[in-house]
Amino acid sequence: MGMKFISTFALALSLCLVTAQDGEAKERKAPPPAKGKSAKRAKPAKPAAAPRTDASHHALDLRSNVALVIDNSTGETVVSKNVRDVQPIASITKLMTALVVLDANPSLDQSIAISEEDVDSERGSRSRLKVGSELSRSDLLHLALMASENRAAHALGRNHPGGLTAFVAAMNEKARALGMERTRFVDPTGLSSSNVSTAEDLVKLVKAAHNMPLIRRYSTDTHHEVAVAGREMRFHNTNRLVSSSGWEVMLSKTGFINEAGRCLVMQAKVDGRALTFVLLDSWGKFSRIGDANRIRKWLTSAAATRTAQRA
């Protein structure tokens, strides 16, 4: 009897060990998560911030990870989602680049040549401005704001008094002056993922940029033609909403790098109401435009409902 009990116990123990080993093996052999857009981004890990949201963004089903819409007249928050998250901001950077250029009060007619230093060696982004091309500072500013031209933005920073280092220092000093406490710049193009900010800070940047008539005009032009080496070249706005009949856009800037997702900031009027839009980290080629249109439709519908109730 004793031997039979011992044999039975040993068999049961061996089965438990086999079961445990099989489970561990399955964990080791389990396939990695499917590669999607989040895998391609390779965004550095950071502590998760508690999202600050209102009920509206849930109903809107926004694709942007960060969203903030502010009523410019009242300061009321209309839409809010993760507004304090620190995010790479890509070419939204160029609004600060424009502010620093104009603050220095340089000659906008001065001719500046694109050099090898202006070529993007970090990401290999393309540009229609070849090395040796000469444009006025005004044209470079126009293309940086409207067409998000990286070589144009870099050339503007490089030709700042004191050079590129002094220019980046001026960008960060301007950010501090505007109260952008969680913002940092390392280059004038936005190609670096170390250019970071929050939606709350970017509202302050958009407001300062909107106060500059030249930035308003250049950032919302649908197209601009420049003469390069005797040849006319036409550039187009990266935000198609500036030419949409349903929108009255007063200031605009788009941005994209993998780490930042698709980004869009604007000042625009919706039903006569002046609003600031900040949409960051949106995935999908048209998702930032879709989010802007969803918000506009929601606001227009809400305004129509209020009008009907008052009637």
Buried (B, 14 or more C-beta within 10 A) or exposed (E): EEEEEEEEEEEEEEEEEEEEEEEEEEEEEEEEEEEEEEEEBEBEEEEEEEBBBEEBBEEBEBBBBBBBBBBBEEEEBBBBBBBBBBBBBBBBBBBBBBBBBBEBEBEBEEEBEBBEEBBBEEEEBEBBBEEEBEBBBBBBBBBBBBBBBBBBBBBBBBBBEEEBEBBBBBBBEBBEEBEBEBBBBBBBBBBBBEBBBBBBBBBBBBBBBBEBEBBBEBBBBEEBEBEBEEEEBEBBBBBEBBBBEEBBBBBBBBBBBBBBBBBBBBBBEBEEBBBBBBBBBBBBEEBBBBBBBBBBEBBBEEBEEEEEEEE
